[in-house]
Amino acid sequence: MKKLIEKLDASMTIMALSLAALFFLAAASNASAAQGDNRISRYVIAVSANYGGEGRPMLRYAESDAKSFANVLREMGGVQAQNVIVVKEPGVAGLQKQLDGLDSKVSQNKNSGGRNEVLFYYSGHADEKGLRLGNEIYAWKELRKRIDALNADVKIAVIDACGSGAITRLKGGVAVPAFMVDQSSDMKGYAFITSSTQDESSQESDKLKGSFFTHSLVSGMRGAGDLSGDGKVTLSEAYQFAFNETLQKTETTMGGAQHPSRDMNLAGTGDVVMTDLRSTSAGLELDEDVDGRLFIRDDKGVLVAELYKKGGRSMSLGFPAGRYNVRLERPAEYKEASVVLQDNYRARLSQKQFAMLSTEKTTLRGEIGGKGDCASGDTIACSIDSLDHNGKYRMTFNLVDVDKEPRKGMQFGLFAAATHDYMLGSQVSLFANGAKREIHGIQLTMGLNAAKDRIEGVQASSMINYAGSIEGLQLGVVNVVRHASKGLQIGSTLNFAESFNGAQIASSLNATLKKSSGVQVSGAANFAADTVEGAQVSAAFNYAKQTEVQVTAAMNIAQESDVQVSAAMNIAKKSEVQVTAAMNIADETDVQVSAAMNIADEVKGAQVSVMNIAGRAEGPQIGIFNICGYCESTPVGLLSLVGNGVWSATASMNEMGALDIALRFGTAYFFTTFEGARLIEKGTGFKHFSDVYETGLGAGTQFGKYGSHFELEYMFLNARNGRLFKDDDESGFHHRVRLGYTSQFVPFVGLSVGGTINVVSAGYGDDIYVKPLGKYHDDFGSEKHKARWWPGFYAGVTVGRF
């Protein structure tokens, strides 16, 4: 019996061990199967496009936004490094190629029982039509169609761009709290998250060095969005955090409030996990007593997270190992703490570890007047901002009121008022106001206003205003700004600023030394040692190194000017347009118009005046007298001396037996002729001149040809019988049209011959004094209006340039 029992015990032991082994193998097999069924493979493609085509501003932080989004998912979202694709400045074809490559990779690595997830991120330009990839457009419809077609179980698109909400309106979707599921769920489908609605602008910030939306979304995924405190950040938490932070930060920006939106069609169980704070090697734990807005920067000063933490609960954040600076801001309280995060260690921060910052050294967030950047250490702007938010309003009155502390409020001094520190408010006194540091407000006095540093506001006095720099208004007899003036200077005598952006208005003199923009208006003179991007208007004199418009009653002088208008004289090294009643002088100009004289070394357009002088002219000269060294166009005038044109003299004999001298000036296309002739007395064998002579003026053309050429000319001559300029001489009018040919046989010398048609009238005399030597003329008309015509000829020698 005993042996039987021993054998039975041995058998049962063997059976128990066998069952245990079978159970273990089955459990292991089930666990392995379950693990294989629930394994998640994630892929990220992060796209950036700073350039959105011509006419669109160049973004600065699209690339850093894309890297920030990819990094947080690689560090805390379970994405393997080989599954992260970063794409910079693609075209449409390039982006499609990247998506095709990702799709192929997902298909090759797809698990039979696991789930594949693709996260598409875009930061850049967009509009109602689609993504703006350089000068190309990737239509919303095509983009959504391509993302929907990805060979993955879950497709997520996060788009940070203007009007990106248009993609969520292409088809409907049910807004559910899940986005990326944990291993316990079987969720499939798509989700689209956008930084703004269809009609809104998405904005980026120099202070954040990124976009408002992406910065907020990444801060939420780092742990700021973990409202449940379970160490995981779900889509609901990340989206809600990003929505609230983005809206809060953009409500007061120039671009206006920005509302992120979403469209989701995800089916399954469980919740979507964006990041797991426990997966990071280093972390930061914020104790329950920490309360306020936190700004966390790495050792390079880059803002990596921003959040508001409410007291009463702890918070976990995940970051790579390194040194971080944490700034805590509360109403009228600014503190800092420094912490070092190490691998496999989570550092803790409590309220007592933060050290108070003084007002002078604080670097509050925000911009003062659009310039100060507290995040980059602009202590002046930050001190003013701190004074505005935390200073107490004070109003004082003394005979001489002096304040050495920062002042917010009114300062009245019967004789004088002075402040040694920053001031927000006004100074009013009879004789003098002084501010040693920056002041925002008004200085009002009968004597002197002086702001040694900068004033943003108004200086008004009946004598002198002085400021280191000003943004606002100076009103006085003499206004002086040592550096930059932005706004308006109105002085009854003098305005001076090293540079200005706005206007200077004075009865005597406006002066500036450096590049400025705006208008100078003076009753006497304006002076600009450098550029004025705008206009100078005065009654007497304007000078500028470079300006757009100068208008005066006397003289304008500029090295470079777009337009000069005066009643007396314009002088410029380079000018586009000069208009005056007297004289224009320029080295280089487009157009000169005057009533007296234009002088230029090079003219690209036209000169219009009584006398025009140019070294080189591309356009026409129109005037009575034109002088041009080299003309590309033909001058029009009574006398045009053209270096590369026609200047010649012809001595000839004609059918009347007259010795004729003709001088021609102009070009081959158009020239004017000055002519004089004396008739030889008939029957003297060409030895004696008669008392009949002719003088006249004409115009003609050589049909555009130089050298040997045909020419057509009309000449009006006055035929007189008697001595030259004798008042009682009788005269007649001689109209002549000639067609001739000049043959050049050596340079500057040619033979000229041709035929003429002549018509002569009695003019102021009683008879006609000119006729051909032969009898082939014909008289016509009445006894009172005698006339004669005949065909003629001429032959002679031409010398000069023709």
C-alpha positions in Angstrom: 0.0 0.0 0.0 2.8 2.3 0.9 4.5 1.6 -2.4 1.3 2.2 -4.3 0.9 5.6 -2.6 4.5 6.6 -3.4 4.0 5.6 -7.1 0.7 7.6 -7.1 2.4 10.7 -5.6 5.2 10.5 -8.3 2.6 10.2 -11.1 0.7 13.2 -9.8 3.9 15.2 -9.5 4.8 14.5 -13.0 1.3 15.4 -14.2 1.3 18.6 -12.2 4.6 19.6 -13.7 3.4 18.8 -17.2 0.3 20.8 -16.7 2.3 23.7 -15.4 4.6 23.5 -18.4 1.7 23.4 -20.8 0.1 26.4 -19.0 3.3 28.4 -19.1 3.8 27.7 -22.8 0.2 28.6 -23.6 0.4 31.9 -21.6 3.7 32.7 -23.3 2.2 32.0 -26.7 -0.9 34.1 -25.9 1.3 37.0 -24.6 3.4 36.8 -27.6 0.4 36.8 -29.9 -1.2 39.6 -28.0 2.0 41.7 -28.2 2.2 41.1 -31.9 -1.4 42.0 -32.4 -1.2 45.3 -30.5 2.3 46.5 -31.6 2.1 50.0 -33.1 4.5 51.3 -35.7 4.6 55.1 -36.1 5.9 57.2 -38.9 6.4 61.0 -39.0 6.9 63.2 -42.1 7.5 66.8 -41.1 7.4 69.4 -44.0 8.5 73.0 -43.8 8.2 75.8 -46.4 9.4 79.3 -45.4 9.0 80.6 -49.0 5.4 80.9 -50.3 6.0 82.5 -53.7 6.4 86.0 -55.0 4.5 88.7 -53.1 4.4 86.7 -49.8 6.6 87.4 -46.8 9.4 85.0 -46.1 8.7 83.0 -42.9 11.5 82.5 -40.4 10.5 79.6 -38.3 8.7 77.0 -40.4 11.8 74.7 -40.4 12.4 74.9 -36.7 8.6 74.3 -36.1 8.8 71.1 -38.2 11.9 69.9 -36.3 10.3 70.7 -32.9 7.2 68.6 -33.8 9.3 65.7 -35.0 11.6 65.8 -32.0 8.9 65.6 -29.4 7.4 62.6 -31.1 10.8 60.9 -31.4 11.6 61.6 -27.8 8.2 60.9 -26.2 5.9 59.5 -28.8 7.5 56.2 -29.6 8.6 57.1 -33.1 11.9 55.4 -34.2 14.6 57.7 -35.6 14.6 55.8 -38.9 10.8 56.5 -39.2 11.2 60.3 -39.1 11.3 62.1 -42.4 12.1 65.9 -42.5 11.4 67.7 -45.8 12.5 71.3 -46.4 11.1 73.7 -49.1 9.7 71.0 -51.4 7.8 71.5 -54.7 4.5 69.7 -55.3 6.2 66.9 -57.2 8.9 66.6 -54.5 6.4 66.4 -51.7 4.3 63.8 -53.6 7.5 61.8 -54.2 8.3 61.8 -50.4 4.7 60.7 -49.6 5.0 57.9 -52.2 8.3 56.8 -50.6 6.8 56.8 -47.1 3.7 54.9 -48.3 6.0 52.2 -49.8 8.0 52.0 -46.5 4.8 51.6 -44.5 3.6 48.8 -46.9 6.9 46.9 -46.6 7.0 47.1 -42.8 3.3 46.5 -42.2 2.5 44.0 -39.5 -0.1 41.4 -40.0 -1.7 42.0 -36.6 -0.2 45.3 -35.5 -1.2 48.8 -36.4 0.6 51.4 -38.6 0.2 55.1 -38.0 1.4 58.0 -40.1 1.7 61.6 -38.8 1.9 64.3 -41.5 3.0 67.8 -40.3 3.3 70.9 -42.4 4.4 74.4 -41.4 4.5 77.2 -44.0 2.3 79.3 -46.3 -1.2 78.3 -47.5 -4.4 80.0 -48.6 -7.9 79.0 -49.5 -6.6 77.0 -52.5 -4.0 74.9 -50.8 -0.4 74.6 -49.6 1.8 77.3 -51.1 5.0 75.5 -52.0 7.2 78.2 -53.5 5.3 79.4 -56.6 3.3 76.2 -56.7 0.0 75.2 -55.1 -0.8 71.8 -53.6 -4.6 71.9 -53.6 -6.4 71.0 -50.4 -8.5 68.4 -52.2 -5.5 66.6 -53.7 -3.5 66.7 -50.4 -6.4 65.3 -48.4 -7.0 62.6 -51.1 -3.3 61.6 -50.9 -3.2 61.4 -47.1 -6.5 59.4 -47.0 -4.9 57.0 -49.5 -1.8 56.3 -47.3 -1.5 52.5 -46.6 -1.8 53.0 -42.9 -4.4 52.2 -40.3 -4.4 55.7 -38.8 -3.5 58.9 -40.7 -3.0 62.1 -38.8 -2.3 65.5 -40.4 -1.3 68.6 -38.4 -1.2 71.7 -40.6 0.1 75.0 -39.3 -0.6 77.5 -42.1 -2.9 80.4 -43.0 -6.4 79.3 -43.9 -5.5 75.7 -43.1 -9.0 75.1 -41.8 -10.1 74.8 -45.4 -8.9 71.2 -45.4 -11.3 70.3 -42.6 -14.2 71.5 -44.6 -13.7 69.2 -47.6 -15.8 66.5 -46.0 -17.5 65.9 -42.8 -16.1 64.3 -39.7 -17.1 63.6 -36.1 -15.1 65.4 -33.5 -14.1 62.6 -31.0 -11.4 62.9 -28.3 -9.1 60.2 -29.7 -6.1 60.9 -32.0 -3.4 58.3 -31.5 -4.4 55.2 -29.6 -2.6 53.2 -27.0 -1.8 49.5 -27.3 -5.2 48.5 -25.9 -7.3 50.0 -28.7 -8.1 48.9 -32.2 -8.7 52.4 -33.6 -8.5 53.1 -37.3 -9.3 56.2 -39.5 -8.0 59.7 -40.0 -7.7 63.0 -38.1 -6.9 66.5 -39.3 -5.7 69.2 -36.9 -5.3 72.8 -38.3 -3.8 75.9 -36.7 -6.6 78.2 -37.8 -10.0 78.2 -39.5 -10.6 78.7 -43.2 -10.7 82.5 -43.0 -8.0 83.2 -40.5 -4.2 83.8 -40.6 -1.8 81.6 -38.8 0.9 83.6 -37.1 4.5 83.2 -36.1 6.4 85.1 -33.4 9.9 86.4 -33.1 9.7 86.1 -29.3 8.7 82.4 -29.5 11.0 81.8 -32.6 8.2 79.8 -34.0 4.4 79.7 -34.6 2.0 80.3 -31.8 0.1 77.0 -32.6 3.0 74.6 -33.0 4.8 76.1 -29.9 1.6 75.6 -27.9 1.0 72.1 -29.2 4.6 70.9 -28.5 4.4 72.5 -25.0 1.3 70.5 -24.4 2.8 67.2 -25.7 5.9 67.8 -23.4 3.5 67.4 -20.5 1.8 70.8 -20.0 -1.4 69.3 -21.5 -1.6 66.3 -19.1 -4.7 67.4 -17.2 -5.5 63.9 -15.9 -2.0 63.5 -14.3 -1.6 60.0 -15.6 1.7 60.7 -17.3 0.2 60.5 -20.8 -0.9 63.3 -23.1 -3.9 62.4 -25.2 -5.1 64.2 -28.3 -8.0 65.7 -26.3 -5.6 67.1 -23.8 -3.0 68.3 -26.4 -5.5 69.9 -28.7 -7.4 71.6 -25.9 -4.2 73.0 -24.5 -3.0 74.2 -27.9 -6.4 75.7 -28.6 -6.6 77.7 -25.4 -2.9 78.9 -25.5 -3.0 79.9 -29.2 -6.3 81.8 -28.8 -5.0 83.6 -25.7 -1.7 84.6 -27.4 -3.2 85.9 -30.6 -6.2 87.8 -29.4 -4.2 91.1 -29.2 -1.9 90.5 -32.2 -2.1 92.4 -35.5 -3.2 89.2 -37.3 -6.2 88.8 -34.9 -7.5 85.8 -32.9 -6.5 82.4 -34.2 -8.8 79.4 -33.6 -7.3 76.0 -34.2 -9.8 73.4 -35.7 -10.0 69.7 -36.2 -11.8 67.0 -38.3 -11.7 63.4 -37.2 -13.1 60.1 -38.3 -11.7 57.6 -36.0 -13.4 54.4 -34.9 -12.4 52.1 -32.1 -12.0 51.9 -28.3 -9.5 53.4 -25.9 -8.0 56.8 -25.9 -5.4 58.4 -28.2 -2.0 58.9 -26.7 0.2 61.6 -28.2 3.2 61.2 -25.8 4.1 59.2 -22.7 6.0 61.3 -20.2 7.5 58.1 -18.6 9.3 57.3 -21.9 11.8 60.1 -21.5 15.2 59.6 -19.9 15.1 62.9 -18.2 12.1 64.9 -16.8 11.0 67.8 -14.7 8.5 67.5 -11.8 6.8 70.8 -10.8 5.5 70.6 -7.2 2.0 71.5 -6.1 3.0 74.9 -4.7 4.3 76.2 -8.1 1.7 78.6 -9.4 1.9 81.0 -12.4 3.0 81.2 -16.0 6.3 79.4 -16.7 8.8 80.0 -19.5 11.4 77.2 -19.9 14.5 77.8 -21.9 17.4 75.5 -22.8 21.1 76.4 -22.3 21.1 78.2 -25.7 18.2 80.5 -24.6 15.7 78.8 -26.9 12.1 78.8 -25.5 11.2 75.1 -25.4 8.0 75.3 -23.5 5.5 77.8 -22.1 2.5 77.0 -19.9 0.4 78.2 -17.1 0.5 75.9 -14.0 -2.2 76.2 -11.5 -1.3 75.6 -7.9 -2.7 72.6 -6.0 -1.5 69.9 -8.3 1.9 68.6 -9.5 2.9 68.4 -13.1 5.4 66.3 -15.1 7.3 67.6 -18.1 9.6 65.7 -20.5 12.8 67.1 -22.0 16.2 65.9 -23.2 19.0 65.9 -20.6 20.6 69.3 -20.1 20.5 72.6 -18.3 17.3 74.7 -18.3 16.3 78.1 -17.1 12.7 78.3 -15.7 11.1 81.7 -15.3 7.9 82.1 -13.2 5.7 85.1 -13.7 2.8 86.1 -11.4 1.2 89.6 -11.0 3.9 92.0 -9.8 6.2 89.0 -9.2 9.1 87.7 -11.4 11.2 84.7 -10.4 13.8 82.4 -11.9 15.3 79.0 -11.2 17.9 77.0 -12.9 17.8 73.2 -13.1 19.9 70.4 -14.6 18.1 67.4 -16.1 20.0 64.1 -16.2 19.3 60.8 -17.9 17.3 58.3 -15.7 16.5 61.1 -13.3 13.5 63.4 -12.8 14.4 66.7 -11.1 11.9 68.5 -8.9 11.1 72.2 -8.7 9.2 73.8 -5.8 8.2 77.4 -5.1 11.1 78.0 -2.7 13.7 77.2 -5.4 12.7 80.3 -7.5 14.7 83.5 -6.8 13.1 86.9 -7.1 14.2 89.2 -9.9 14.6 93.0 -9.5 12.6 95.3 -11.7 15.7 96.5 -13.5 16.8 93.1 -14.5 13.4 91.5 -15.3 12.8 90.4 -18.8 9.0 90.3 -19.1 7.4 88.8 -22.1 5.9 91.2 -24.6 6.9 94.1 -26.8 6.8 97.8 -25.9 5.8 100.0 -28.8 6.5 97.2 -31.2 10.2 97.3 -30.6 11.2 96.0 -27.1 11.7 92.3 -26.8 11.8 91.3 -23.1 12.5 87.7 -24.0 15.8 88.8 -25.5 16.8 91.0 -22.6 15.5 94.5 -23.5 15.6 95.9 -20.0 14.5 99.4 -21.0 11.3 98.2 -22.6 10.8 95.7 -19.8 11.3 98.3 -17.1 8.7 100.5 -18.7 6.3 97.6 -19.0 6.9 96.6 -15.4 6.3 100.2 -14.3 3.1 100.3 -16.3 1.7 97.1 -14.8 3.1 97.3 -11.3 3.9 101.0 -10.6 1.6 103.1 -8.4 0.1 106.3 -9.9 1.5 109.4 -8.2 0.8 113.1 -8.8 3.1 115.8 -7.2 3.4 119.6 -7.2 6.4 121.7 -6.1 8.2 124.9 -7.0 10.9 122.7 -8.4 9.7 119.1 -8.6 12.5 116.5 -8.7 12.0 112.8 -8.6 14.8 110.2 -8.5 12.5 107.1 -8.5 10.5 105.6 -11.4 7.4 107.7 -11.9 4.0 106.8 -13.1 1.7 109.8 -13.1 1.8 113.6 -13.2 4.7 115.8 -12.2 3.9 119.6 -11.8 6.7 122.1 -11.1 5.9 125.8 -10.9 9.4 126.6 -12.2 10.8 123.3 -13.2 10.2 119.5 -13.2 12.8 116.8 -13.5 12.9 113.0 -13.2 16.0 110.8 -13.0 14.4 107.4 -13.8 11.9 106.0 -16.2 8.6 107.9 -16.4 5.1 107.1 -17.6 3.1 110.3 -17.4 3.5 114.1 -17.9 5.7 116.9 -16.8 4.3 120.4 -16.7 6.2 123.6 -15.6 6.7 127.2 -16.5 10.4 127.2 -17.4 11.9 123.8 -17.8 11.2 120.0 -17.9 13.9 117.4 -17.8 13.9 113.6 -18.1 17.2 111.7 -17.6 15.9 108.3 -18.8 13.1 107.2 -21.1 9.8 108.9 -20.7 6.4 108.0 -22.2 4.0 110.9 -22.0 4.0 114.8 -22.3 6.5 117.5 -21.5 4.8 121.0 -21.5 6.6 124.3 -20.7 7.2 127.9 -21.7 10.9 127.4 -21.8 12.9 124.2 -22.3 11.9 120.6 -22.6 14.8 118.1 -22.5 14.6 114.3 -22.7 18.2 113.0 -22.5 17.3 109.5 -23.6 14.0 108.9 -25.4 10.5 110.2 -25.3 7.5 108.6 -26.6 4.8 111.2 -26.7 4.8 115.0 -27.0 7.2 117.9 -26.3 5.6 121.3 -26.5 7.2 124.6 -25.6 7.3 128.2 -26.7 11.1 128.0 -27.0 13.3 124.9 -27.2 12.6 121.1 -27.3 15.5 118.6 -27.1 15.4 114.8 -27.1 17.9 112.0 -27.5 15.2 110.4 -29.7 11.5 110.8 -30.0 8.4 109.0 -31.2 5.6 111.5 -31.3 5.5 115.3 -31.6 7.8 118.2 -31.0 6.2 121.6 -31.1 8.3 124.7 -30.4 10.5 127.5 -31.8 13.6 125.2 -32.0 13.3 121.4 -32.0 16.4 119.3 -31.7 16.6 115.5 -31.7 20.1 114.1 -31.2 19.4 110.7 -32.8 16.1 109.5 -34.4 12.8 111.3 -34.7 9.7 109.3 -35.5 6.7 111.4 -35.9 6.4 115.2 -36.4 8.7 118.1 -35.7 7.0 121.6 -35.9 9.3 124.5 -35.3 8.7 128.2 -35.9 12.4 128.6 -36.6 14.5 125.4 -36.7 14.1 121.6 -36.7 17.1 119.3 -36.4 17.2 115.5 -36.2 20.1 113.1 -37.0 17.4 111.1 -38.8 13.6 111.3 -39.0 10.7 109.1 -40.1 7.7 111.4 -40.5 7.9 115.1 -41.1 9.8 118.3 -40.3 7.9 121.6 -40.6 9.7 124.9 -39.9 9.5 128.5 -41.0 13.3 128.8 -41.5 15.3 125.6 -41.6 14.9 121.8 -41.4 18.1 119.7 -41.1 18.9 116.0 -40.9 22.2 114.2 -41.2 21.4 110.5 -41.8 19.0 108.6 -43.9 15.5 109.7 -43.3 12.0 109.1 -44.7 9.1 111.5 -44.9 8.7 115.2 -45.7 10.6 118.4 -45.0 8.6 121.6 -45.3 10.2 125.0 -44.7 9.6 128.6 -45.3 13.3 129.1 -46.1 15.6 126.0 -46.5 15.8 122.2 -46.1 19.1 120.4 -45.7 19.7 116.6 -45.7 23.2 115.4 -45.6 22.1 111.9 -46.5 18.9 110.4 -48.1 15.4 111.6 -47.7 12.9 109.0 -48.8 10.1 111.5 -49.5 10.0 115.1 -50.3 11.6 118.5 -49.6 9.4 121.6 -50.0 10.7 125.1 -49.3 10.4 128.7 -50.4 14.1 129.2 -51.0 16.5 126.3 -50.9 16.6 122.5 -50.8 19.6 120.3 -50.5 19.8 116.5 -50.2 22.3 113.8 -51.0 19.5 111.7 -52.3 15.7 112.4 -52.3 12.6 111.6 -54.2 11.0 115.1 -54.7 12.3 118.6 -54.2 10.0 121.7 -54.7 11.2 125.3 -54.1 10.8 128.8 -55.4 14.5 129.3 -55.8 17.1 126.4 -55.9 17.2 122.7 -55.5 20.5 120.8 -55.1 20.8 117.0 -54.9 23.3 114.3 -55.7 20.4 112.1 -56.6 16.7 113.1 -57.0 13.6 111.7 -58.7 11.9 115.1 -59.3 13.2 118.6 -58.9 10.8 121.5 -59.4 11.8 125.2 -58.9 11.3 128.7 -60.2 15.0 129.4 -60.6 17.5 126.5 -60.6 17.8 122.8 -60.2 21.2 121.1 -59.8 21.7 117.4 -59.5 24.3 114.8 -60.2 21.6 112.4 -61.1 17.9 113.3 -61.6 14.9 111.7 -63.3 12.9 114.9 -63.9 14.0 118.6 -63.5 11.4 121.4 -64.1 12.2 125.1 -63.7 11.5 128.5 -65.1 15.3 129.3 -65.4 18.0 126.7 -65.5 18.5 122.9 -64.9 21.9 121.4 -64.5 22.6 117.6 -64.1 25.3 115.1 -64.8 22.6 112.5 -65.7 18.9 113.0 -66.2 15.9 111.6 -67.8 13.9 114.8 -68.5 14.7 118.5 -68.2 12.1 121.2 -68.8 12.9 124.9 -68.4 12.0 128.3 -69.8 15.6 129.3 -70.3 18.4 126.7 -70.3 19.0 123.0 -69.7 22.5 121.6 -69.2 23.3 117.9 -68.7 26.2 115.5 -69.4 23.9 112.7 -70.2 20.2 112.8 -71.1 18.2 109.6 -71.2 14.9 111.3 -72.1 14.2 114.7 -73.4 15.3 118.3 -72.9 12.8 121.1 -73.5 13.9 124.7 -73.2 15.0 127.8 -75.1 18.6 126.4 -75.0 19.5 122.8 -74.4 23.1 121.6 -73.9 24.0 117.9 -73.5 27.1 115.9 -73.8 25.1 112.8 -74.8 21.4 112.6 -75.4 19.3 109.5 -76.0 16.1 111.4 -76.4 15.2 114.5 -78.3 16.2 118.1 -77.6 13.4 120.5 -78.3 14.3 124.2 -78.1 15.4 127.2 -80.1 19.1 126.4 -79.6 20.3 122.9 -79.1 23.9 121.7 -78.5 24.7 118.0 -78.3 28.0 116.2 -78.4 26.4 112.9 -79.3 22.7 112.6 -80.1 20.8 109.3 -80.7 17.7 111.3 -81.6 17.2 114.3 -83.8 17.0 117.7 -82.0 14.2 120.0 -83.1 15.0 123.7 -83.0 16.1 126.8 -84.9 19.8 126.0 -84.5 21.0 122.5 -83.5 24.8 121.9 -83.2 25.2 118.1 -83.1 28.7 116.6 -82.8 27.7 113.4 -84.6 25.2 115.2 -86.9 25.3 117.6 -89.8 27.5 120.7 -89.7 28.5 121.9 -93.1 28.9 124.9 -95.5 28.0 124.9 -99.2 29.3 127.6 -101.7 27.4 127.4 -105.0 26.2 129.3 -108.1 22.6 129.2 -109.3 20.5 130.1 -112.3 20.1 133.7 -111.1 23.9 134.3 -111.3 24.1 134.5 -107.6 26.9 133.5 -105.3 25.3 131.6 -102.5 26.7 130.5 -99.1 24.5 128.0 -97.0 25.3 126.8 -93.5 23.5 123.6 -92.3 23.2 122.3 -88.7 21.3 119.3 -87.3 21.2 115.6 -88.3 20.7 113.7 -91.5 17.0 113.3 -90.6 16.4 117.0 -90.0 18.7 120.1 -90.4 18.2 123.8 -90.5 19.9 126.1 -93.1 21.1 129.7 -92.8 21.7 131.2 -96.2 23.0 134.4 -97.8 23.4 135.2 -101.5 24.5 138.2 -103.7 23.5 138.5 -107.3 26.2 139.2 -109.9 25.4 142.1 -112.2 24.4 140.9 -115.6 26.8 141.7 -118.5 29.9 142.3 -116.3 31.4 138.8 -116.8 30.8 137.9 -113.2 33.1 140.6 -112.1 30.7 142.9 -110.3 27.9 142.3 -107.7 24.6 144.0 -108.1 22.6 145.7 -105.3 20.3 142.7 -105.0 21.0 140.1 -102.3 19.1 137.5 -100.4 19.1 136.1 -96.8 17.0 133.4 -95.4 16.2 130.4 -93.2 15.2 126.9 -94.2 14.9 123.2 -93.1 15.6 120.0 -94.8 16.5 116.3 -94.7 19.1 114.0 -96.1 16.7 111.1 -95.9 18.7 109.8 -92.9 21.9 109.2 -94.8 25.4 110.6 -94.2 28.2 110.9 -96.7 27.0 110.8 -100.3 23.3 111.5 -100.2 20.1 113.0 -101.7 18.6 116.0 -99.9 15.3 117.8 -99.9 15.1 121.4 -98.6 12.7 124.2 -98.3 14.1 127.8 -98.0 12.4 131.1 -97.2 14.5 134.0 -98.5 14.1 137.8 -98.2 15.2 139.4 -101.5 16.3 143.1 -101.1 17.4 145.8 -103.5 19.8 148.1 -101.8 22.3 148.2 -99.0 22.0 145.7 -96.1 19.7 146.8 -93.2 18.7 150.1 -95.0 15.1 150.8 -93.9 13.8 152.2 -97.1 15.0 149.2 -99.1 12.4 147.4 -101.1 12.1 143.6 -100.6 10.4 140.6 -101.9 9.8 137.0 -100.6 11.5 134.1 -102.3 10.2 130.6 -101.6 12.5 127.8 -102.9 12.3 124.0 -102.8 15.3 122.1 -104.0 16.1 118.5 -104.6 19.8 117.8 -104.8 22.6 115.3 -104.5 26.0 115.7 -102.7 28.8 113.3 -103.6 31.6 112.9 -101.1 34.9 112.3 -102.9 37.1 112.8 -99.8 36.2 113.0 -96.1 34.5 116.4 -95.3 34.5 117.5 -99.0 31.8 116.9 -101.6 30.3 118.3 -104.8 26.6 119.4 -104.7 24.2 119.7 -107.6 20.5 119.8 -108.0 17.3 121.4 -109.3 15.0 123.9 -107.7 11.4 125.3 -108.0 11.3 129.0 -107.2 8.3 131.3 -106.4 8.9 135.0 -105.7 6.4 137.7 -104.7 6.8 141.5 -104.5 6.5 141.5 -100.8 6.9 145.0 -99.4 8.2 146.5 -102.7 6.6 147.6 -105.9 8.5 145.3 -108.1 10.2 141.8 -108.2 14.0 142.0 -108.1 15.1 138.4 -108.7 14.8 136.2 -111.7 16.9 133.7 -113.7 19.5 134.9 -116.1 17.5 133.4 -118.9 14.0 134.2 -120.0 12.4 131.0 -118.8 10.4 132.5 -116.0 6.7 133.3 -115.8 5.0 136.2 -114.1 1.5 135.9 -112.7 -0.9 137.6 -110.3 -2.3 141.1 -110.4 -0.6 144.5 -110.6 -1.0 144.9 -106.9 0.1 141.3 -106.0 2.9 140.5 -108.5 4.5 137.0 -108.5 6.9 135.0 -110.5 8.0 131.4 -110.7 10.7 129.4 -112.6 12.7 126.2 -112.4 16.3 126.5 -111.5 19.5 124.7 -110.7 22.6 125.0 -108.6 26.1 123.6 -108.4 28.8 124.0 -105.7 31.2 122.6 -103.1 30.2 121.3 -99.7 32.7 121.1 -96.8 32.2 119.8 -93.2 30.3 116.8 -91.8 27.3 115.9 -94.0 
